Amino acid sequence: MLRLKYQTDKSLARELSQHLVAAIAEVGAIDVVTWAPTSSARRQQRGFDHGELLARHAATTLQMKCRCLLRRANNEHQTGRSRHVRLAQPEFVARPLGAMRKICVIDDVMTTGATFRAAVSALARRGATDVLCVAVTYVPDIHDS
């Protein structure tokens, strides 16, 4: 994951997305796959959104639709922030869902779960009935830095 994010090795996205495919397929009836978008500063710095790459590869493998359904309401990144700040930071606004009610949100890493909570909240406000959240990596938050 670090090579994808920080060394911009985009070739790894397809391989890493395969770790998500089984979890998504197990749930079954998903209308659309989306991702928790990175900050615009990170996207500009890297030239791509790694979450989007993961989501698009997973959706292609599963033959599901992939749509950009979330946008950041703030532009703060989570990396290196304290637990308290990470829990408060992520804010998303969901785009109109149309008939899509069962959504899979993909992210690269889950530490506190704050990003997923914010994504679920935004999607629920737009009418999502079921939201599956999957991440490539889980990093336990063992201390407040």
DSSP file (Angstrom, degrees, kcal/mol; ACC not computed):
  #  RESIDUE AA STRUCTURE BP1 BP2  ACC     N-H-->O    O-->H-N    N-H-->O    O-->H-N    TCO  KAPPA ALPHA  PHI   PSI    X-CA   Y-CA   Z-CA
    1    1 A M     >        0   0    0      0, 0.0     4,-2.6     0, 0.0     5,-0.2   0.000 360.0 360.0 360.0 -40.2    0.0    0.0    0.0
    2    2 A L  H  >> +     0   0    0      1,-0.2     4,-2.9     2,-0.2     5,-0.7   0.884 360.0  52.6 -62.2 -38.3    2.8    2.4    0.8
    3    3 A R  H  >5S+     0   0    0      3,-0.2     6,-2.1     1,-0.2     4,-0.9   0.884 111.1  47.4 -65.8 -36.9    4.4    1.9   -2.6
    4    4 A L  H  45S+     0   0    0      4,-0.2     4,-0.3     3,-0.2    -2,-0.2   0.946 121.0  35.8 -66.3 -48.0    1.1    2.7   -4.3
    5    5 A K  H  <5S+     0   0    0     -4,-2.6    -2,-0.2     3,-0.1    -3,-0.2   0.928 131.6  22.5 -73.9 -47.1    0.5    5.8   -2.2
    6    6 A Y  H  <5S+     0   0    0     -4,-2.9    -3,-0.2    -5,-0.2    -2,-0.1   0.637 129.6  38.9-105.4 -16.1    3.9    7.3   -1.7
    7    7 A Q  S  <<S-     0   0    0     -4,-0.9    -1,-0.2    -5,-0.7    -3,-0.2   0.278  99.8-129.0-112.6   8.8    6.0    5.9   -4.5
    8    8 A T        +     0   0    0     -4,-0.3     2,-1.5    -6,-0.3    -4,-0.2   0.831  45.6 163.8  45.8  44.1    3.1    6.3   -7.0
    9    9 A D    >   +     0   0    0     -6,-2.1     3,-1.8     1,-0.2     4,-0.2  -0.653   8.7 176.1 -88.2  81.1    3.4    2.7   -8.2
   10   10 A K  T >   +     0   0    0     -2,-1.5     3,-1.5     1,-0.3     4,-0.5   0.695  66.8  76.9 -63.5 -20.4    0.0    2.5   -9.9
   11   11 A S  T 3> S+     0   0    0      1,-0.3     4,-0.6     2,-0.2     3,-0.4   0.749  87.0  62.2 -62.9 -21.5    0.7   -1.0  -11.2
   12   12 A L  H <> S+     0   0    0     -3,-1.8     4,-2.9     1,-0.2     5,-0.3   0.681  82.0  80.8 -77.1 -17.9    0.0   -2.3   -7.6
   13   13 A A  H <> S+     0   0    0     -3,-1.5     4,-2.3    -4,-0.2    -1,-0.2   0.895  91.1  49.4 -58.9 -42.8   -3.6   -1.1   -7.6
   14   14 A R  H  > S+     0   0    0     -4,-0.5     4,-0.9    -3,-0.4    -1,-0.2   0.940 114.1  45.3 -62.7 -46.8   -4.9   -4.0   -9.6
   15   15 A E  H >< S+     0   0    0     -4,-0.6     3,-0.7     1,-0.2     4,-0.4   0.929 114.7  47.3 -63.1 -46.3   -3.1   -6.6   -7.4
   16   16 A L  H >< S+     0   0    0     -4,-2.9     3,-1.4     1,-0.2     4,-0.4   0.853 104.4  61.5 -65.2 -34.3   -4.2   -4.8   -4.1
   17   17 A S  H >X S+     0   0    0     -4,-2.3     3,-1.5    -5,-0.3     4,-1.3   0.796  90.7  69.0 -63.7 -26.2   -7.8   -4.6   -5.3
   18   18 A Q  H <X S+     0   0    0     -4,-0.9     4,-0.8    -3,-0.7    -1,-0.3   0.760  89.5  62.8 -65.2 -22.7   -8.0   -8.4   -5.5
   19   19 A H  H <4 S+     0   0    0     -3,-1.4     4,-0.4    -4,-0.4    -1,-0.3   0.724 107.1  45.0 -70.9 -20.4   -7.8   -8.5   -1.7
   20   20 A L  H <> S+     0   0    0     -3,-1.5     4,-2.1    -4,-0.4     5,-0.2   0.737  95.4  76.1 -91.4 -26.8  -11.1   -6.6   -1.7
   21   21 A V  H  X S+     0   0    0     -4,-1.3     4,-3.0     1,-0.2     5,-0.2   0.877  92.1  51.2 -58.2 -44.8  -12.9   -8.6   -4.4
   22   22 A A  H  X S+     0   0    0     -4,-0.8     4,-2.0     1,-0.2    -1,-0.2   0.910 110.8  48.8 -61.8 -42.4  -13.7  -11.6   -2.2
   23   23 A A  H  > S+     0   0    0     -4,-0.4     4,-1.0     2,-0.2    -1,-0.2   0.901 115.0  44.5 -64.7 -40.2  -15.2   -9.5    0.6
   24   24 A I  H >X S+     0   0    0     -4,-2.1     4,-1.4     1,-0.2     3,-0.6   0.928 113.0  50.1 -69.8 -44.6  -17.4   -7.6   -1.9
   25   25 A A  H 3< S+     0   0    0     -4,-3.0    -2,-0.2     1,-0.2    -1,-0.2   0.844 103.3  61.5 -63.0 -33.9  -18.5  -10.7   -3.8
   26   26 A E  H 3< S+     0   0    0     -4,-2.0    -1,-0.2    -5,-0.2    -2,-0.2   0.854 103.0  50.2 -61.7 -35.5  -19.4  -12.4   -0.5
   27   27 A V  H << S-     0   0    0     -4,-1.0     2,-0.8    -3,-0.6    -1,-0.2   0.861  90.6-172.4 -73.1 -36.0  -22.0   -9.7    0.2
   28   28 A G     <  +     0   0    0     -4,-1.4     2,-1.3     1,-0.1    -1,-0.2  -0.715  52.6  68.5  88.6-112.6  -23.5  -10.1   -3.3
   29   29 A A        +     0   0    0     -2,-0.8     2,-0.4     2,-0.0    -1,-0.1  -0.245  58.4 152.4 -61.2  86.1  -26.2   -7.5   -4.2
   30   30 A I        -     0   0    0     -2,-1.3    73,-0.2     1,-0.1     3,-0.1  -0.955  31.7-161.2-112.9 134.0  -24.2   -4.3   -4.5
   31   31 A D  S    S-     0   0    0     71,-2.6    34,-0.5    -2,-0.4     2,-0.3   0.833  71.5  -2.9 -81.5 -33.6  -25.5   -1.6   -6.9
   32   32 A V  E     -a  103   0A   0     70,-1.4    72,-2.3    32,-0.1     2,-0.4  -0.995  57.2-133.9-160.2 149.4  -22.3    0.4   -7.2
   33   33 A V  E     +ab 104  66A   0     32,-2.6    34,-2.2    -2,-0.3     2,-0.2  -0.905  33.1 161.9-106.0 137.0  -18.7    0.6   -6.0
   34   34 A T  E     -a  105   0A   0     70,-3.1    72,-1.7    -2,-0.4     2,-0.3  -0.747  23.5-130.8-137.9-172.6  -17.3    3.9   -5.0
   35   35 A W  E     -a  106   0A   0     32,-0.3    35,-0.3    70,-0.3    34,-0.2  -0.951  23.6-106.8-143.1 160.2  -14.3    5.2   -2.9
   36   36 A A        -     0   0    0     70,-2.3    72,-0.2    -2,-0.3    15,-0.2  -0.822  50.9-130.2 -85.6 108.7  -13.4    7.5   -0.1
   37   37 A P        -     0   0    0      0, 0.0     3,-0.1     0, 0.0     2,-0.1  -0.268  11.9-126.0 -68.0 146.3  -11.7   10.3   -2.1
   38   38 A T        -     0   0    0      1,-0.2    34,-0.2     2,-0.1    39,-0.1  -0.296  43.5 -77.9 -76.5 170.4   -8.3   11.6   -1.0
   39   39 A S     >  -     0   0    0      1,-0.1     4,-2.5    36,-0.1     5,-0.2  -0.334  38.3-117.9 -67.5 154.5   -7.7   15.3   -0.5
   40   40 A S  H  > S+     0   0    0      1,-0.2     4,-2.5     2,-0.2     5,-0.2   0.845 115.9  56.1 -64.1 -31.8   -7.3   17.4   -3.6
   41   41 A A  H  > S+     0   0    0     34,-0.2     4,-2.4     2,-0.2    -1,-0.2   0.925 109.6  45.0 -65.2 -43.3   -3.8   18.3   -2.5
   42   42 A R  H  > S+     0   0    0      2,-0.2     4,-2.6     1,-0.2     6,-0.3   0.902 113.0  51.1 -66.5 -40.5   -2.8   14.6   -2.2
   43   43 A R  H  X S+     0   0    0     -4,-2.5     4,-2.6     1,-0.2     5,-0.5   0.925 112.6  45.7 -62.4 -43.5   -4.4   13.9   -5.6
   44   44 A Q  H  < S+     0   0    0     -4,-2.5    -2,-0.2     2,-0.2    -1,-0.2   0.912 113.3  50.2 -65.2 -42.3   -2.6   16.8   -7.2
   45   45 A Q  H  < S+     0   0    0     -4,-2.4    -2,-0.2     1,-0.2    -1,-0.2   0.906 121.6  32.5 -62.4 -43.5    0.7   15.7   -5.6
   46   46 A R  H  < S-     0   0    0     -4,-2.6    -2,-0.2     2,-0.2    -1,-0.2   0.732 100.8-128.1 -88.2 -24.7    0.4   12.1   -6.7
   47   47 A G  S  < S+     0   0    0     -4,-2.6     2,-0.3    -5,-0.3    -3,-0.2   0.491  82.3  44.1  87.1   3.3   -1.4   12.7  -10.0
   48   48 A F  S    S-     0   0    0     -5,-0.5     2,-0.6    -6,-0.3    -2,-0.2  -0.972  83.0-109.1-164.4 166.5   -4.1   10.2   -9.1
   49   49 A D     >  -     0   0    0     -2,-0.3     4,-2.0     1,-0.1     3,-0.3  -0.942  22.6-158.1-106.7 112.4   -6.4    9.0   -6.3
   50   50 A H  H  > S+     0   0    0     -2,-0.6     4,-2.3     1,-0.2     5,-0.2   0.842  91.9  56.0 -62.3 -34.3   -5.3    5.6   -5.1
   51   51 A G  H  > S+     0   0    0      2,-0.2     4,-2.6     1,-0.2    -1,-0.2   0.896 106.0  51.3 -63.5 -39.9   -8.7    4.8   -3.7
   52   52 A E  H  > S+     0   0    0     -3,-0.3     4,-2.9     2,-0.2     5,-0.2   0.921 108.8  50.8 -62.9 -44.2  -10.3    5.4   -7.1
   53   53 A L  H  X S+     0   0    0     -4,-2.0     4,-2.2     1,-0.2     5,-0.2   0.931 111.7  47.7 -59.2 -45.5   -7.8    3.1   -8.7
   54   54 A L  H  X S+     0   0    0     -4,-2.3     4,-2.4     1,-0.2    -2,-0.2   0.926 114.0  47.2 -60.3 -45.8   -8.5    0.4   -6.2
   55   55 A A  H  X S+     0   0    0     -4,-2.6     4,-2.8     1,-0.2     5,-0.2   0.911 111.8  49.4 -64.6 -43.6  -12.3    0.8   -6.6
   56   56 A R  H  X S+     0   0    0     -4,-2.9     4,-2.1     2,-0.2    -1,-0.2   0.900 112.9  46.9 -66.0 -39.8  -12.2    0.8  -10.4
   57   57 A H  H  X S+     0   0    0     -4,-2.2     4,-2.3    -5,-0.2    -1,-0.2   0.929 114.3  47.1 -66.7 -44.2  -10.1   -2.4  -10.5
   58   58 A A  H  X S+     0   0    0     -4,-2.4     4,-2.2    -5,-0.2    -2,-0.2   0.931 113.0  48.8 -63.0 -45.2  -12.3   -4.2   -8.0
   59   59 A A  H  X>S+     0   0    0     -4,-2.8     5,-2.7     1,-0.2     4,-0.7   0.894 110.5  51.2 -62.4 -40.4  -15.5   -3.1   -9.8
   60   60 A T  H ><5S+     0   0    0     -4,-2.1     3,-0.8    -5,-0.2    -1,-0.2   0.934 110.2  48.8 -62.4 -46.2  -14.1   -4.2  -13.2
   61   61 A T  H 3<5S+     0   0    0     -4,-2.3    -1,-0.2     1,-0.2    -2,-0.2   0.894 117.3  41.7 -59.2 -40.5  -13.1   -7.7  -11.7
   62   62 A L  H 3<5S-     0   0    0     -4,-2.2    -1,-0.2    -5,-0.2    -2,-0.2   0.478 109.0-124.1 -86.4  -3.3  -16.6   -8.0  -10.2
   63   63 A Q  T <<5 +     0   0    0     -3,-0.8     2,-0.3    -4,-0.7    -3,-0.2   0.923  65.3 137.2  55.8  48.0  -18.3   -6.6  -13.4
   64   64 A M      < -     0   0    0     -5,-2.7    -1,-0.2    -6,-0.1     2,-0.1  -0.795  60.7 -94.5-117.1 161.4  -20.0   -3.9  -11.3
   65   65 A K        -     0   0    0    -34,-0.5   -32,-2.6    -2,-0.3     2,-0.4  -0.477  33.3-159.0 -71.2 146.3  -20.6   -0.2  -11.8
   66   66 A C  B     +b   33   0A   0    -34,-0.2     2,-0.3    -2,-0.1   -32,-0.2  -0.992  18.1 168.9-128.8 123.5  -18.1    2.1  -10.3
   67   67 A R        -     0   0    0    -34,-2.2     2,-1.1    -2,-0.4   -32,-0.3  -0.966  41.6-116.5-135.6 149.4  -19.1    5.8   -9.7
   68   68 A C        +     0   0    0     -2,-0.3   -34,-0.1     1,-0.2   -32,-0.0  -0.761  47.2 156.7 -82.2 101.9  -17.6    8.8   -7.9
   69   69 A L        +     0   0    0     -2,-1.1    26,-2.9   -34,-0.2     2,-0.4   0.567  50.3  59.9-106.2 -12.5  -20.3    9.3   -5.3
   70   70 A L  E     -D   94   0B   0    -35,-0.3     2,-0.4    24,-0.2    24,-0.2  -0.913  52.5-176.3-121.9 144.7  -18.4   11.2   -2.6
   71   71 A R  E     -D   93   0B   0     22,-2.0    22,-2.4    -2,-0.4     2,-0.3  -0.987  35.2-105.7-132.2 149.3  -16.6   14.4   -2.5
   72   72 A R  E     -D   92   0B   0     -2,-0.4    20,-0.3   -34,-0.2     3,-0.1  -0.523  17.5-162.4 -73.3 132.9  -14.6   15.9    0.4
   73   73 A A  S    S+     0   0    0     18,-3.1     2,-0.3    -2,-0.3    19,-0.2   0.655  84.4  31.1 -86.0 -18.8  -16.3   18.7    2.2
   74   74 A N  S    S-     0   0    0     17,-0.8    17,-0.2     2,-0.1    15,-0.0  -0.869  75.2-136.6-130.1 167.7  -12.9   19.6    3.7
   75   75 A N        +     0   0    0     -2,-0.3     2,-0.3   -36,-0.1   -34,-0.2   0.048  57.1 127.3-116.3  26.1   -9.5   19.2    2.3
   76   76 A E        -     0   0    0     13,-0.2     2,-0.2   -37,-0.1    -2,-0.1  -0.621  48.6-141.4 -85.5 140.7   -7.6   17.9    5.3
   77   77 A H        -     0   0    0     -2,-0.3    -2,-0.1     2,-0.1   -39,-0.0  -0.664   4.2-143.7 -97.1 160.1   -5.6   14.7    5.1
   78   78 A Q    >   +     0   0    0     -2,-0.2     3,-2.2     2,-0.1     8,-0.1   0.731  59.9 115.2 -93.7 -26.8   -5.5   12.1    7.9
   79   79 A T  T 3  S+     0   0    0      1,-0.3    -2,-0.1     7,-0.0     3,-0.1  -0.188  88.8   2.7 -55.8 128.2   -1.9   11.0    7.7
   80   80 A G  T 3  S+     0   0    0      1,-0.3    -1,-0.3     6,-0.0     2,-0.2   0.463  98.8 130.1  79.5   1.3    0.2   11.8   10.8
   81   81 A R    <   -     0   0    0     -3,-2.2    64,-0.3     1,-0.1    -1,-0.3  -0.506  63.2-101.3 -87.0 157.2   -2.7   13.4   12.7
   82   82 A S     >  -     0   0    0     63,-0.2     4,-2.9    -2,-0.2     5,-0.2  -0.288  33.6-108.1 -69.6 161.4   -3.7   12.5   16.2
   83   83 A R  H  > S+     0   0    0      1,-0.2     4,-2.5     2,-0.2     5,-0.2   0.915 120.2  54.0 -55.7 -45.4   -6.6   10.1   16.9
   84   84 A H  H  > S+     0   0    0      1,-0.2     4,-1.1     2,-0.2    -1,-0.2   0.916 112.3  42.8 -58.1 -45.7   -8.7   13.0   18.1
   85   85 A V  H  > S+     0   0    0      1,-0.2     4,-1.8     2,-0.2     3,-0.4   0.912 112.8  52.9 -68.5 -43.1   -8.1   15.0   15.0
   86   86 A R  H  < S+     0   0    0     -4,-2.9    -2,-0.2     1,-0.2    -1,-0.2   0.879 106.8  53.2 -61.4 -37.5   -8.6   12.0   12.7
   87   87 A L  H  < S+     0   0    0     -4,-2.5    -1,-0.2    -5,-0.2    -2,-0.2   0.827 116.5  38.3 -67.1 -30.1  -11.9   11.2   14.3
   88   88 A A  H  < S+     0   0    0     -4,-1.1    -1,-0.2    -3,-0.4    -2,-0.2   0.690 105.4  69.9 -92.6 -20.3  -13.2   14.7   13.7
   89   89 A Q     <  +     0   0    0     -4,-1.8   -13,-0.2    -5,-0.1    -2,-0.1   0.933  66.0  87.6 -74.8 -52.4  -11.8   15.5   10.3
   90   90 A P        +     0   0    0      0, 0.0     2,-0.4     0, 0.0   -15,-0.1  -0.236  46.2 168.6 -64.6 131.0  -13.3   13.5    7.5
   91   91 A E        -     0   0    0    -17,-0.2   -18,-3.1     2,-0.0   -17,-0.8  -0.989   7.0-178.4-138.6 129.3  -16.4   15.2    6.0
   92   92 A F  E     -D   72   0B   0     -2,-0.4     2,-0.4    26,-0.3   -20,-0.2  -0.899  19.0-152.7-126.1 155.4  -18.0   14.0    2.8
   93   93 A V  E     -D   71   0B   0    -22,-2.4   -22,-2.0    -2,-0.3     2,-0.3  -0.997  22.9-138.8-121.7 131.3  -21.0   15.1    0.6
   94   94 A A  E     -D   70   0B   0     -2,-0.4   -24,-0.2    28,-0.3     3,-0.1  -0.705  10.8-130.0 -93.1 142.7  -22.6   12.4   -1.4
   95   95 A R        -     0   0    0    -26,-2.9    31,-0.1    -2,-0.3    -1,-0.0  -0.396  50.3 -69.9 -76.5 163.3  -23.8   13.0   -5.0
   96   96 A P        -     0   0    0      0, 0.0    -1,-0.2     0, 0.0    31,-0.1  -0.314  43.8-156.0 -56.1 138.1  -27.4   12.0   -5.9
   97   97 A L    >   -     0   0    0     29,-0.4     3,-2.1     1,-0.3     2,-0.2   0.630  11.8-166.7 -94.7 -16.1  -27.7    8.2   -5.9
   98   98 A G  T 3  S-     0   0    0      1,-0.3    -1,-0.3     3,-0.0     0, 0.0  -0.454  74.0 -19.4  60.4-131.9  -30.6    7.7   -8.3
   99   99 A A  T 3  S+     0   0    0     -2,-0.2     2,-0.6   -68,-0.0    -1,-0.3   0.490 109.7 111.7 -85.4  -3.5  -31.7    4.1   -7.9
  100  100 A M    <   +     0   0    0     -3,-2.1     3,-0.1     1,-0.2    -3,-0.0  -0.610  26.9 149.2 -76.7 116.5  -28.4    3.0   -6.4
  101  101 A R        +     0   0    0     -2,-0.6    28,-2.0     1,-0.2    29,-1.9   0.600  55.4  66.3-120.0 -22.5  -29.1    2.1   -2.7
  102  102 A K  E    S+ c   0 130A   0     27,-0.2   -71,-2.6    26,-0.2   -70,-1.4  -0.914  70.3 177.4-109.7 111.5  -26.6   -0.6   -2.0
  103  103 A I  E     -ac  32 131A   0     27,-2.8    29,-2.9    -2,-0.7     2,-0.5  -0.897  26.5-151.4-125.1 141.4  -23.1    0.8   -2.1
  104  104 A C  E     -ac  33 132A   0    -72,-2.3   -70,-3.1    -2,-0.4     2,-0.5  -0.957  14.5-160.3-108.7 124.4  -19.6   -0.5   -1.5
  105  105 A V  E     -ac  34 133A   0     27,-3.2    29,-2.6    -2,-0.5     2,-0.4  -0.916   7.0-159.8-106.2 127.6  -17.1    2.2   -0.3
  106  106 A I  E     +ac  35 134A   0    -72,-1.7   -70,-2.3    -2,-0.5     2,-0.3  -0.878  14.9 169.0-109.2 137.9  -13.4    1.3   -0.8
  107  107 A D  E     - c   0 135A   0     27,-2.0    29,-1.2    -2,-0.4    30,-0.1  -0.925  35.7-127.6-137.5 165.0  -10.5    2.9    1.1
  108  108 A D  E    S+     0   0A   0     -2,-0.3    29,-2.1     1,-0.3    28,-0.4   0.936  87.3  13.5 -79.8 -47.9   -6.9    2.0    1.3
  109  109 A V  E     - c   0 137A   0     27,-0.2     2,-0.5    26,-0.1    -1,-0.3  -0.979  57.5-156.7-134.5 140.1   -6.4    1.9    5.1
  110  110 A M  E     + c   0 138A   0     27,-2.5    29,-2.5    -2,-0.4    25,-0.0  -0.980  29.9 146.1-116.4 124.2   -8.7    1.8    8.1
  111  111 A T  S    S+     0   0    0     -2,-0.5    30,-0.6    27,-0.2    -1,-0.1   0.692  83.3   3.4-115.9 -64.4   -7.3    3.0   11.4
  112  112 A T  S    S-     0   0    0     28,-0.1    -2,-0.1   -26,-0.0   -25,-0.0   0.640  89.2-123.5 -98.8 -17.7  -10.0    4.7   13.4
  113  113 A G  S  > S+     0   0    0      3,-0.0     4,-2.5     4,-0.0     5,-0.2   0.427  75.2 124.4  86.6  -0.4  -13.0    4.1   11.1
  114  114 A A  H  >  +     0   0    0      1,-0.2     4,-2.4     2,-0.2     5,-0.2   0.878  69.5  51.9 -63.1 -39.6  -13.7    7.8   10.9
  115  115 A T  H  > S+     0   0    0      2,-0.2     4,-2.3     1,-0.2    -1,-0.2   0.934 112.1  46.1 -63.6 -45.1  -13.5    8.0    7.1
  116  116 A F  H  > S+     0   0    0      2,-0.2     4,-2.9     1,-0.2     5,-0.2   0.913 111.3  52.1 -64.6 -42.1  -15.9    5.1    6.7
  117  117 A R  H  X S+     0   0    0     -4,-2.5     4,-2.4     1,-0.2    -1,-0.2   0.922 111.4  47.3 -59.4 -43.2  -18.3    6.6    9.3
  118  118 A A  H  X S+     0   0    0     -4,-2.4     4,-2.1     2,-0.2   -26,-0.3   0.893 113.2  48.5 -65.9 -39.5  -18.3    9.9    7.4
  119  119 A A  H  X S+     0   0    0     -4,-2.3     4,-2.5     2,-0.2     5,-0.2   0.933 112.1  48.1 -65.8 -46.1  -18.8    8.2    4.1
  120  120 A V  H  X S+     0   0    0     -4,-2.9     4,-2.8     1,-0.2     5,-0.2   0.915 111.5  51.2 -60.5 -44.1  -21.7    6.1    5.4
  121  121 A S  H  X S+     0   0    0     -4,-2.4     4,-1.9    -5,-0.2    -1,-0.2   0.925 111.3  46.6 -60.2 -46.6  -23.3    9.2    6.9
  122  122 A A  H  X S+     0   0    0     -4,-2.1     4,-0.7     1,-0.2   -28,-0.3   0.910 115.1  46.4 -63.6 -42.9  -23.1   11.2    3.7
  123  123 A L  H ><>S+     0   0    0     -4,-2.5     5,-2.3     1,-0.2     3,-0.6   0.885 109.8  53.6 -68.3 -38.7  -24.5    8.3    1.6
  124  124 A A  H ><5S+     0   0    0     -4,-2.8     3,-1.5     1,-0.2    -1,-0.2   0.882 102.6  58.0 -63.2 -37.9  -27.3    7.6    4.1
  125  125 A R  H 3<5S+     0   0    0     -4,-1.9    -1,-0.2     1,-0.3    -2,-0.2   0.772 106.8  49.7 -62.7 -23.8  -28.4   11.2    3.9
  126  126 A R  T <<5S-     0   0    0     -4,-0.7   -29,-0.4    -3,-0.6    -1,-0.3   0.423 132.3 -90.6 -94.2  -0.6  -28.8   10.7    0.1
  127  127 A G  T < 5 +     0   0    0     -3,-1.5    -3,-0.2    -4,-0.3    -2,-0.1   0.535  67.0 157.7 108.7   6.4  -30.9    7.5    0.6
  128  128 A A      < -     0   0    0     -5,-2.3    -1,-0.3     1,-0.2   -26,-0.2  -0.421  19.5-171.1 -62.7 137.1  -28.4    4.6    0.7
  129  129 A T  S    S+     0   0    0    -28,-2.0     2,-0.4     1,-0.3   -27,-0.2   0.741  71.1  25.3-100.9 -30.0  -29.9    1.6    2.5
  130  130 A D  E     -c  102   0A   0    -29,-1.9   -27,-2.8     2,-0.0     2,-0.5  -0.997  62.9-175.3-137.7 130.8  -26.9   -0.6    2.7
  131  131 A V  E     -c  103   0A   0     -2,-0.4     2,-0.5   -29,-0.2   -27,-0.2  -0.971   7.1-163.1-130.9 118.4  -23.2    0.5    2.7
  132  132 A L  E     -c  104   0A   0    -29,-2.9   -27,-3.2    -2,-0.5     2,-0.5  -0.870   9.6-159.8 -97.0 127.3  -20.4   -2.1    2.7
  133  133 A C  E     +c  105   0A   0     -2,-0.5     2,-0.4   -29,-0.2   -27,-0.2  -0.939  14.3 174.1-111.7 125.7  -17.0   -0.6    3.7
  134  134 A V  E     -c  106   0A   0    -29,-2.6   -27,-2.0    -2,-0.5     2,-0.3  -0.991   7.9-173.6-133.6 141.3  -13.9   -2.4    2.7
  135  135 A A  E     -c  107   0A   0     -2,-0.4   -27,-0.2   -29,-0.2   -26,-0.1  -0.947  28.1-135.7-130.2 151.4  -10.2   -1.4    3.1
  136  136 A V  E    S+     0   0A   0    -29,-1.2     2,-0.4   -28,-0.4   -27,-0.2   0.889  91.7  28.1 -69.1 -39.5   -7.0   -3.1    1.9
  137  137 A T  E     -c  109   0A   0    -29,-2.1   -27,-2.5   -30,-0.1     2,-0.5  -0.955  61.2-156.6-131.2 141.2   -5.3   -2.6    5.2
  138  138 A Y  E     -c  110   0A   0     -2,-0.4   -27,-0.2   -29,-0.2   -29,-0.0  -0.981  12.2-176.1-114.6 123.2   -6.3   -2.3    8.8
  139  139 A V        -     0   0    0    -29,-2.5    -2,-0.0    -2,-0.5   -30,-0.0  -0.944  25.2-130.9-118.8 107.0   -3.8   -0.5   11.1
  140  140 A P        -     0   0    0      0, 0.0     2,-1.3     0, 0.0     3,-0.1  -0.287  15.3-126.8 -58.5 137.9   -4.9   -0.6   14.7
  141  141 A D        +     0   0    0    -30,-0.6     3,-0.1     1,-0.2   -30,-0.0  -0.727  40.5 166.1 -86.5  95.1   -4.8    2.8   16.4
  142  142 A I        +     0   0    0     -2,-1.3     2,-0.3     1,-0.1    -1,-0.2   0.607  57.7  15.9 -93.8 -11.6   -2.7    1.9   19.4
  143  143 A H  S    S-     0   0    0     -3,-0.1     2,-0.8     0, 0.0    -1,-0.1  -0.994  72.2-111.4-156.2 160.0   -1.8    5.4   20.6
  144  144 A D              0   0    0     -2,-0.3   -62,-0.1     1,-0.1    -3,-0.0  -0.836 360.0 360.0 -95.0 106.7   -2.7    9.0   20.3
  145  145 A S              0   0    0     -2,-0.8   -63,-0.2   -64,-0.3    -1,-0.1   0.473 360.0 360.0 -87.3 360.0    0.2   10.7   18.5
